[in-house]
């Protein structure tokens, strides 16, 4: 447009050169040859593409390195131009240009786990003064045994299912082993994990291309894993200096093929300076034959493209070991610190609470007299923090903690409202505290507290007004009206159902604080569920793509839409004790299972996993039923008292085979008639209408005999 090129030309070019991200200007020029019908404007087309070629490869936008910091002795603007990216000043030069200018660029990576360790240390120091995990032994066999067992939920670097498998296979005994596993478990080197594990278990299988490699690769069982090992090979086998070896290491890691091919010659045959002195001896001069040197160089090229910096992996391994040490020796304090660090992630909290359950650590709801801001250790349990409750700001929470510290614990619900009157507390905040269970034990029930709240707040307000009017004596003694407020009695009320209490907790915190709707179905889940949600949405989700699975979950949210065909489908957000995921229910399934698709329902969903790159995996539902339809053993129940059941004789039998079934069959044939017979078989969970030949007459003697054979509770007549 700037060149005033005719619309027809631009339109034609647009058709021939579509907006493809990967198309080059040269490819576009090749397409111009197709413009035979616009010969007279061909020159203008070339001008347009020449202009495009000038801007090809230029930055499209500015971006900020997540952790890069430039450090200079004078203001940075004295060296490089700056600009603003959002609210941050950034250099207008790229990181490579910064390095070429000789400026110091450091990457400072923020790590949540360091804060977790610090928080845990503070809690531990309350009963073990001066405790610091950095002073703990770094070779505790019990800690490594826990890591090798796969009990690594909450352990830095080793939480994922894939990493857990590798660490269990490798059976680490030292921090050195952790360093190797951390370095190996990345996209490039993962294919060498089996070789590492096999060589570790069977050292006799380790082979070296040259004897000099043994002292370099023995710590990693014959595998090149670290960049430092690549540098040592250059030095030991070819006589490189440290500086030169580092230059080659960087060229390899950046895949600079021209540099690598040039260095191959130097590595094998050496390099002399202009004055004839030797700069690099080369492998041949050091007794390594040419063929072996070629092979070693080729292996280094393939390894170096993904080789990890050992110092980086070592720092990670130390943090991983320390988190494992804290989890093993101080599980309550560590899990409390860990839970506090993920307060914004309901999924992570659910996973860590499940781990607490496995460790037999109870996680208690928040309480105004016992909770801190975050999760804290209370006796042998972990207490939810007040930060988990909505409508409570940090300032208000700090006022509650300060009041509790200065004037002692709150004694009653009224006492809390009175002492906190005049602060930023309001009715909404108090209601949230009640619904979260923070006043449990102060009143007969949460229902009683909520229904009494209006009267208590009015009483507190009246007391405050009387005090302002001067109805306190010189020494602040309590007047009759105030004494009446102190003894405010909350009438007893029957508590809400458990499901309602849990939903209240979810409403004010986004979490189930005192339990989970699925807690009562743990036995059924054990028999019914083929997978946990965390397995279908975690790192290993790809492995389950297209797989038929069964999950036991509760429906958190339902969204319905009308399809183009005129039907209705639903998008469900479901959760179990391990996490959440989305379930798609197509019209046919939704119509068949509509009775079970409702919010807060505990359901069994059978379906197929759908996994796509860069998207959370989903479940395509085939069938949805209520968990209540199944017994503790996972078999579908038959409600023998169901008034909506079809008319007929209903029988519950152990199986379709065996003596019991034969007895019943013979008896029904003797009393043959027109009354339908329905049979439920416990072994398969199926209920069927019996064949016409087994229908019967309604006769008391028949029912009595069937009751004797099957048990009276297993024989019902409609």
C-alpha positions in Angstrom: 0.0 0.0 0.0 2.8 2.4 0.8 4.1 1.9 -2.8 0.6 2.5 -4.2 0.7 -0.9 -5.9 -2.6 -1.6 -7.8 -5.1 -3.7 -5.9 -5.2 -6.3 -8.6 -1.5 -7.0 -8.2 -1.8 -7.2 -4.4 -4.8 -9.4 -4.7 -3.0 -11.8 -7.1 0.1 -11.9 -4.9 -2.1 -12.6 -1.9 -3.6 -15.6 -3.6 -0.3 -17.0 -4.8 1.6 -16.2 -1.5 -0.8 -17.1 1.3 -0.1 -16.0 4.9 2.0 -19.0 5.9 4.3 -18.6 8.8 7.0 -20.7 7.3 7.1 -19.4 3.8 10.3 -17.6 2.7 10.7 -14.7 0.3 12.6 -17.0 -2.1 9.6 -19.3 -2.2 7.4 -16.4 -2.8 9.5 -15.2 -5.8 9.2 -18.7 -7.3 5.5 -18.3 -7.3 5.7 -14.9 -9.0 6.7 -16.8 -12.2 3.0 -17.9 -12.3 1.9 -14.3 -12.9 2.0 -14.6 -16.7 -1.3 -12.9 -17.2 0.0 -9.7 -15.4 3.2 -9.3 -17.3 3.1 -5.5 -17.3 2.9 -5.4 -13.5 5.5 -8.1 -12.9 8.1 -5.4 -12.1 5.9 -4.0 -9.4 5.4 -7.4 -7.9 9.2 -7.9 -7.8 9.6 -4.5 -6.1 7.0 -5.5 -3.5 8.8 -8.8 -2.8 12.2 -7.1 -2.7 10.9 -4.8 0.0 9.6 -7.8 1.9 13.0 -9.4 1.6 14.6 -6.5 3.4 12.4 -6.9 6.4 12.6 -10.7 6.5 14.2 -12.0 9.7 13.7 -8.7 11.6 12.1 -9.0 15.0 8.3 -9.0 14.9 7.9 -7.8 18.5 9.7 -7.3 21.8 9.9 -10.0 24.4 11.4 -10.2 27.8 13.7 -13.0 29.0 11.9 -14.7 32.0 15.0 -14.6 34.2 17.7 -12.6 32.4 19.3 -9.7 34.2 22.1 -7.5 32.8 24.6 -6.3 35.4 26.8 -3.3 34.7 29.2 -1.1 36.7 27.4 2.1 35.4 23.8 2.7 34.4 22.8 0.2 31.7 21.7 3.0 29.4 25.4 4.1 29.1 26.1 0.8 27.2 22.9 -0.2 25.4 19.6 1.4 24.4 16.6 0.6 26.6 12.8 0.4 26.1 9.8 -0.4 28.2 8.1 -3.7 27.9 4.9 -3.4 29.9 6.2 -1.9 33.2 9.7 -3.3 32.9 12.8 -1.6 31.4 14.5 -4.0 29.0 17.5 -3.8 26.7 16.8 -3.3 23.0 19.6 -5.8 22.2 19.1 -9.6 22.3 20.9 -11.8 24.8 23.5 -12.9 22.3 24.3 -9.2 21.4 24.6 -8.4 25.1 27.2 -11.2 25.5 29.1 -10.1 22.4 29.4 -6.6 23.9 31.1 -8.2 26.9 28.3 -7.3 29.3 27.4 -9.7 32.2 24.0 -11.4 31.7 22.8 -13.6 34.6 19.7 -15.8 34.7 18.0 -15.7 38.1 15.4 -18.4 38.3 12.8 -18.1 41.0 12.0 -21.4 42.6 8.9 -21.9 44.8 10.5 -24.9 46.5 13.1 -22.7 48.2 10.3 -20.8 49.9 8.7 -24.1 50.8 12.0 -25.2 52.5 12.3 -21.9 54.3 8.7 -22.1 55.6 9.1 -25.7 56.7 12.3 -24.8 58.5 10.6 -22.0 60.4 7.9 -24.4 61.6 10.4 -27.1 62.6 12.5 -24.5 64.5 9.6 -24.0 66.9 10.3 -27.4 68.4 13.9 -27.9 67.2 15.6 -24.6 67.7 18.2 -23.7 65.1 17.2 -26.4 62.6 18.5 -25.9 59.1 18.1 -28.6 56.4 21.4 -27.6 54.9 23.1 -29.0 58.0 21.3 -32.4 57.6 23.4 -35.4 56.3 23.3 -35.7 52.5 23.5 -39.5 52.6 20.5 -40.6 54.6 19.7 -44.1 53.4 16.1 -43.9 54.6 15.5 -40.8 52.4 16.9 -42.5 49.4 14.8 -45.6 50.1 11.7 -43.3 50.1 12.7 -41.7 46.8 13.4 -45.1 45.2 10.0 -46.4 46.4 8.3 -43.7 44.3 6.7 -41.9 47.2 7.8 -38.6 45.7 4.6 -36.5 45.7 5.8 -33.0 46.6 9.5 -33.8 46.1 11.1 -31.3 43.8 11.8 -32.7 40.3 10.5 -36.2 41.1 6.7 -35.6 41.2 5.7 -36.5 37.7 4.7 -40.1 36.9 7.5 -40.5 34.3 10.2 -39.2 36.6 8.8 -41.4 39.3 9.2 -44.5 37.1 12.8 -43.6 36.2 13.8 -43.0 39.8 12.3 -46.3 40.8 14.1 -48.1 38.1 17.5 -46.5 38.8 17.3 -47.1 42.6 19.4 -44.0 43.7 21.8 -44.3 46.6 23.4 -40.9 46.5 23.0 -37.3 45.3 25.3 -38.1 42.4 22.6 -40.6 41.3 19.9 -37.9 41.5 22.1 -35.6 39.4 22.3 -38.2 36.7 18.6 -38.9 36.6 17.7 -35.2 36.5 20.0 -34.8 33.6 18.7 -37.8 31.7 15.0 -37.1 32.1 14.6 -34.6 29.2 13.4 -35.0 25.7 16.8 -35.6 24.1 18.6 -38.0 26.4 15.5 -40.0 27.5 16.3 -42.7 25.0 19.5 -43.5 26.9 17.7 -44.1 30.2 17.4 -47.9 29.6 21.2 -48.0 28.9 22.0 -46.1 32.0 19.7 -48.2 34.2 21.0 -51.5 32.7 24.7 -50.5 33.1 24.0 -49.3 36.7 22.5 -52.7 37.6 25.1 -54.7 35.6 28.5 -52.8 35.6 30.0 -55.7 33.7 28.1 -54.6 30.6 29.8 -51.2 30.5 32.1 -50.7 27.6 34.4 -47.7 26.7 35.7 -46.7 23.2 39.1 -46.0 24.8 40.6 -46.8 28.2 41.0 -43.0 28.9 37.2 -42.6 28.8 36.8 -44.8 31.9 37.8 -42.2 34.5 35.5 -39.7 32.8 32.4 -41.8 32.3 32.6 -44.2 35.2 30.4 -42.0 37.4 27.6 -42.2 34.8 28.1 -45.9 33.9 29.6 -45.3 30.4 27.0 -42.7 29.3 27.9 -39.2 28.2 25.4 -37.2 30.2 27.0 -33.8 31.2 28.6 -31.0 29.2 31.5 -31.1 31.6 32.2 -34.7 30.4 32.4 -33.5 26.8 34.9 -30.9 27.8 37.0 -33.4 29.7 37.1 -35.8 26.7 38.4 -32.9 24.5 41.1 -32.2 27.1 42.1 -35.8 28.0 42.1 -37.3 24.5 43.1 -34.3 22.3 44.9 -31.9 24.6 42.5 -29.0 24.4 42.8 -26.1 26.9 39.8 -25.4 29.2 38.9 -22.3 27.3 39.0 -24.0 23.9 37.1 -27.0 25.2 34.3 -24.7 26.5 34.1 -22.9 23.1 33.6 -26.3 21.4 31.1 -27.4 24.0 29.0 -24.3 23.4 29.2 -24.8 19.6 28.0 -28.3 20.0 25.1 -27.4 22.3 24.1 -24.6 19.8 24.4 -27.1 16.9 26.9 -24.9 15.0 27.7 -27.5 12.3 30.5 -25.5 10.5 32.4 -25.0 13.8 31.9 -28.6 14.8 33.3 -30.0 11.5 36.3 -27.7 11.7 36.9 -28.9 15.3 36.7 -32.5 14.1 40.0 -32.0 12.2 41.6 -30.4 15.2 40.3 -33.0 17.6 41.8 -35.9 15.5 44.9 -34.4 14.0 45.7 -31.4 16.2 46.4 -27.8 15.4 49.5 -25.7 15.2 49.9 -22.0 15.6 51.4 -19.7 13.0 54.7 -19.8 14.8 54.8 -23.6 14.6 54.0 -24.3 18.2 51.4 -26.8 19.1 48.0 -25.4 20.3 46.1 -28.7 20.2 47.9 -32.1 20.2 45.1 -34.1 18.7 44.0 -37.7 19.5 46.5 -39.4 17.1 49.4 -37.7 18.8 48.1 -38.9 22.2 47.8 -42.5 21.1 44.2 -42.7 20.0 43.8 -44.2 16.5 41.9 -42.3 13.9 38.9 -44.6 13.6 38.3 -44.6 17.3 38.7 -40.8 17.4 36.2 -40.4 14.6 33.7 -42.6 16.4 34.1 -40.8 19.7 33.7 -37.4 18.0 30.5 -38.6 16.3 29.1 -39.8 19.7 30.0 -36.5 21.4 28.2 -34.6 18.6 25.0 -36.5 19.2 25.3 -36.4 23.0 26.4 -32.8 23.2 23.3 -31.5 21.4 21.3 -32.4 24.5 24.0 -32.8 27.2 23.1 -31.1 30.5 25.1 -28.7 32.5 26.1 -30.8 35.6 26.4 -27.8 37.9 22.8 -26.9 37.1 21.6 -30.5 37.7 23.6 -30.7 40.9 21.9 -27.6 42.3 18.5 -29.2 41.4 19.5 -32.5 42.9 20.5 -30.9 46.2 17.1 -29.1 46.4 15.3 -32.3 45.5 17.2 -34.3 48.3 16.4 -31.6 50.9 12.7 -31.6 50.0 12.7 -35.4 50.3 14.6 -35.2 53.6 12.0 -32.8 55.0 9.1 -35.0 53.8 10.6 -38.1 55.3 11.7 -36.7 58.7 9.2 -33.8 59.2 6.2 -34.7 57.0 3.7 -32.5 58.9 5.7 -29.3 58.6 6.8 -30.0 55.1 3.4 -30.8 53.8 1.9 -27.7 55.5 4.6 -25.5 53.8 3.9 -27.3 50.5 0.1 -26.8 50.8 0.6 -23.1 51.6 2.7 -22.6 48.5 -0.1 -23.8 46.2 -3.1 -22.1 47.8 -4.0 -20.7 44.4 -4.2 -24.1 42.7 -7.2 -26.2 43.8 -5.9 -29.2 41.8 -2.5 -29.2 43.5 -4.1 -28.8 47.0 -6.3 -31.8 46.2 -3.3 -33.9 45.2 -1.2 -32.9 48.3 -4.2 -33.5 50.6 -4.5 -37.0 49.2 -0.8 -37.5 49.9 -1.4 -36.3 53.5 -4.1 -38.9 53.8 -1.6 -41.6 52.6 0.8 -40.4 55.3 -2.0 -40.6 57.9 -1.8 -36.8 58.5 -5.3 -35.3 59.0 -5.9 -31.9 57.3 -8.3 -30.0 59.6 -10.7 -27.2 58.5 -9.7 -23.6 59.4 -10.4 -22.4 63.0 -10.3 -18.8 64.3 -8.3 -19.8 67.4 -5.8 -22.3 65.8 -5.3 -21.3 62.1 -2.4 -19.1 60.9 -2.4 -17.3 57.6 -1.3 -20.4 55.7 -1.4 -24.1 56.5 0.2 -24.8 59.9 1.0 -27.8 62.1 -1.5 -28.3 64.9 -0.7 -31.2 67.3 -0.4 -34.2 65.0 -2.4 -32.7 62.1 -2.3 -29.9 59.6 -4.7 -27.0 60.0 -6.0 -25.0 57.0 -4.9 -21.4 56.9 -7.3 -18.5 57.0 -6.0 -17.4 53.6 -7.9 -20.3 52.1 -11.2 -18.4 52.9 -12.6 -15.9 50.4 -13.7 -12.4 51.5 -10.9 -12.3 54.0 -8.1 -9.9 53.1 -4.6 -10.3 54.5 -5.1 -7.2 56.7 -8.2 -8.6 58.3 -6.5 -12.0 58.9 -3.5 -10.2 60.5 -6.0 -8.3 62.8 -7.6 -11.6 63.9 -4.2 -13.1 64.7 -3.1 -10.0 66.5 -6.2 -9.9 68.6 -5.9 -13.5 69.4 -2.2 -13.1 70.5 -2.8 -9.9 72.6 -6.1 -10.7 74.3 -6.2 -14.5 74.3 -8.3 -17.0 72.2 -11.9 -16.1 71.3 -14.3 -17.8 73.7 -17.6 -17.7 71.8 -19.1 -16.7 68.5 -20.4 -13.5 70.1 -17.0 -12.8 71.7 -15.3 -12.9 68.2 -17.9 -10.6 66.7 -17.6 -8.1 69.6 -13.8 -8.1 69.8 -13.4 -7.7 66.0 -16.1 -4.9 65.8 -14.7 -1.7 64.4 -12.1 -3.4 62.2 -12.6 -4.1 58.5 -14.7 -7.2 59.3 -18.2 -7.3 57.8 -21.1 -9.7 57.7 -19.9 -11.3 54.5 -16.5 -12.1 56.0 -18.1 -13.6 59.2 -20.5 -15.7 57.0 -17.5 -17.1 55.1 -15.8 -18.0 58.3 -18.9 -19.8 59.5 -19.4 -21.7 56.2 -15.7 -22.7 56.3 -16.1 -24.2 59.7 -13.9 -21.7 61.5 -16.3 -21.5 64.4 -17.1 -25.2 64.8 -17.4 -25.9 68.5 -18.5 -22.3 69.3 -22.2 -23.0 68.5 -24.5 -26.1 68.3 -24.1 -26.1 64.5 -23.1 -24.0 61.5 -26.8 -23.5 60.7 -27.3 -22.1 64.2 -24.4 -19.7 63.8 -25.6 -18.4 60.4 -29.2 -18.0 61.6 -28.1 -16.2 64.8 -25.6 -13.9 63.0 -28.1 -11.1 62.3 -29.1 -10.9 66.0 -25.5 -11.0 67.2 -24.3 -8.2 64.9 -27.2 -6.0 66.1 -26.4 -6.7 69.7 -22.7 -5.9 69.2 -23.7 -2.7 67.4 -26.0 -1.7 70.2 -23.3 -2.4 72.8 -20.9 -0.2 70.9 -23.4 2.6 70.6 -24.1 2.4 74.4 -20.4 2.6 75.1 -20.1 5.7 73.0 -23.1 7.2 74.9 -21.0 6.9 78.1 -22.6 3.9 79.7 -19.3 2.6 81.0 -18.0 3.6 84.4 -14.7 5.2 85.0 -12.8 1.9 85.1 -14.6 0.3 82.1 -16.6 -2.2 84.0 -19.3 -4.1 82.1 -22.8 -2.6 82.2 -25.9 -4.8 82.5 -26.6 -4.5 78.8 -23.1 -5.5 77.8 -23.1 -8.4 80.3 -26.3 -9.5 78.6 -24.4 -9.5 75.2 -21.5 -11.5 76.6 -24.0 -14.3 77.6 -25.7 -14.2 74.2 -27.2 -17.7 73.7 -27.4 -19.2 70.2 -30.5 -21.4 69.9 -29.9 -25.0 68.9 -30.6 -25.9 65.3 -30.3 -29.2 63.5 -27.1 -29.2 61.3 -27.2 -29.0 57.5 -26.7 -32.3 55.7 -23.0 -33.3 55.1 -23.3 -32.6 51.3 -24.6 -29.1 52.0 -21.8 -28.4 54.5 -19.2 -29.5 51.9 -20.8 -27.3 49.2 -20.7 -24.3 51.6 -17.0 -24.9 52.1 -16.5 -25.1 48.4 -18.4 -21.9 47.9 -16.2 -19.9 50.3 -12.8 -21.4 49.6 -13.0 -23.3 46.3 -12.1 -26.4 48.2 -13.7 -29.1 50.3 -12.2 -28.4 53.7 -13.6 -31.0 56.1 -13.9 -33.8 53.6 -14.9 -34.6 50.1 -18.2 -35.8 48.6 -16.4 -38.9 47.4 -15.0 -39.9 50.8 -18.0 -42.0 51.5 -17.5 -43.9 48.2 -13.8 -45.0 48.7 -14.7 -48.7 48.6 -16.9 -48.4 45.5 -14.1 -46.3 43.8 -11.6 -49.0 44.6 -13.7 -51.5 42.6 -15.2 -49.3 39.9 -12.5 -46.8 38.8 -9.8 -47.8 36.3 -7.9 -44.5 36.7 -7.6 -41.4 38.8 -8.1 -38.1 37.0 -4.5 -37.1 37.8 -3.4 -40.0 35.7 -5.5 -38.9 32.7 -4.4 -35.2 32.9 -0.8 -35.4 34.0 2.4 -35.9 32.2 1.4 -39.4 31.1 -1.9 -38.3 29.6 -0.6 -38.9 26.0 -0.3 -42.7 26.8 -4.0 -42.9 27.5 -5.2 -41.2 24.3 -8.1 -43.2 22.8 -8.2 -45.6 25.8 -11.5 -46.6 27.4 -11.5 -45.7 31.1 -13.8 -45.5 34.1 -13.6 -42.7 36.7 -15.5 -42.1 39.9 -16.0 -38.3 40.4 -18.3 -35.5 41.4 -19.8 -33.1 38.9 -18.6 -29.6 39.8 -20.0 -27.6 36.9 -22.3 -28.2 33.9 -22.5 -26.1 30.7 -24.9 -27.1 27.9 -25.1 -26.0 24.3 -27.4 -26.7 21.4 -25.7 -28.6 18.5 -26.3 -27.8 14.8 -28.3 -31.0 14.5 -30.8 -29.6 17.1 -29.7 -31.8 20.0 -28.2 -30.7 23.3 -24.7 -31.7 24.6 -23.0 -30.9 27.9 -19.5 -29.9 29.0 -18.9 -31.2 32.5 -16.2 -30.1 34.9 -15.6 -33.1 37.2 -13.2 -33.8 40.0 -12.1 -36.7 42.2 -9.7 -36.8 45.1 -6.7 -36.3 42.8 -7.7 -33.5 40.4 -10.2 -32.1 37.8 -10.9 -32.6 34.1 -13.4 -31.8 31.4 -15.9 -34.4 30.2 -17.8 -34.0 26.9 -21.3 -35.6 26.9 -22.8 -35.8 23.4 -26.6 -35.6 22.8 -27.3 -39.3 22.6 -25.4 -40.1 25.8 -26.9 -37.0 27.5 -30.4 -38.0 26.7 -29.8 -41.6 28.0 -28.1 -40.5 31.2 -29.8 -37.1 31.9 -31.0 -38.2 35.4 -27.4 -38.6 36.6 -26.0 -35.4 35.1 -26.6 -32.8 37.8 -24.2 -30.6 39.8 -22.6 -32.0 42.9 -23.7 -35.5 42.0 -21.3 -38.4 42.7 -21.1 -40.4 39.4 -19.4 -43.2 37.6 -18.3 -42.1 34.0 -17.2 -44.5 31.4 -15.7 -43.0 28.3 -12.7 -42.5 25.9 -9.7 -40.2 26.6 -9.0 -37.5 24.0 -5.5 -36.1 24.1 -4.2 -33.2 22.0 -0.9 -31.3 22.1 -1.0 -28.1 24.0 -4.6 -28.9 25.4 -5.8 -30.4 28.6 -7.0 -34.0 27.9 -10.7 -34.6 27.9 -13.0 -37.5 28.5 -15.7 -38.3 25.9 -18.4 -39.9 27.9 -20.2 -43.1 26.8 -22.2 -43.7 29.9 -22.9 -41.9 33.2 -24.5 -43.4 36.3 -24.8 -42.5 40.0 -22.3 -44.1 42.4 -25.3 -44.9 44.7 -26.4 -47.5 42.1 -23.4 -49.7 43.1 -22.6 -51.6 46.2 -19.4 -51.5 48.3 -18.1 -54.4 46.1 -18.6 -52.4 42.9 -21.6 -54.5 41.7 -24.7 -52.7 40.6 -27.4 -52.8 43.3 -31.0 -53.8 42.8 -33.5 -51.8 44.8 -36.0 -54.5 45.9 -38.2 -51.9 47.4 -38.3 -49.6 44.4 -42.0 -48.6 43.9 -41.3 -47.6 40.3 -40.1 -51.1 39.3 -42.1 -53.0 36.8 -44.8 -55.4 38.0 -43.6 -58.9 38.4 -41.6 -61.3 40.6 -38.2 -59.9 41.4 -35.4 -62.3 42.4 -31.8 -61.7 43.4 -29.6 -64.7 42.6 -25.8 -65.3 43.1 -25.3 -66.5 39.5 -26.9 -67.9 36.4 -25.0 -71.1 37.0 -25.0 -73.6 40.0 -27.5 -75.5 42.1 -29.3 -72.4 43.4 -30.3 -71.3 39.9 -31.3 -74.8 38.9 -33.6 -75.1 42.0 -35.2 -71.8 41.2 -35.6 -72.7 37.5 -37.3 -76.0 38.3 -39.6 -74.4 40.9 -40.7 -71.6 38.4 -41.5 -74.2 35.7 -43.7 -76.1 38.2 -45.7 -72.9 38.9 -45.7 -71.8 35.2 -48.0 -68.8 34.5 -48.3 -65.3 33.1 -46.7 -63.3 35.9 -43.3 -61.8 34.7 -40.1 -62.8 36.5 -37.1 -60.5 36.7 -33.7 -61.8 37.8 -30.7 -59.9 39.1 -27.3 -61.8 39.1 -24.8 -60.6 41.6 -21.7 -61.9 39.8 -22.3 -59.9 36.6 -24.5 -57.1 38.1 -27.0 -57.6 35.3 -30.8 -57.6 35.7 -32.8 -59.5 33.0 -36.4 -60.4 32.2 -36.6 -64.2 32.5 -37.6 -66.3 29.5 -41.4 -66.7 29.0 -41.2 -70.3 30.1 -40.1 -69.2 33.5 -42.9 -66.8 34.2 -45.1 -68.0 37.0 -48.5 -67.8 38.8 -48.9 -65.7 42.0 -49.0 -68.4 44.6 -48.0 -68.1 48.3 -46.4 -71.5 48.4 -44.1 -70.6 45.5 -43.0 -67.3 47.2 -42.5 -69.1 50.5 -40.3 -71.8 48.8 -38.3 -69.1 46.9 -37.7 -67.2 50.2 -36.3 -70.4 51.7 -33.9 -70.9 48.8 -32.8 -67.3 48.2 -33.6 -65.6 51.5 -36.8 -63.6 52.0 -35.0 -60.2 51.4 -34.1 -61.5 47.9 -37.7 -62.2 46.8 -40.1 -59.3 46.1 -43.5 -59.2 44.4 -44.9 -56.2 42.6 
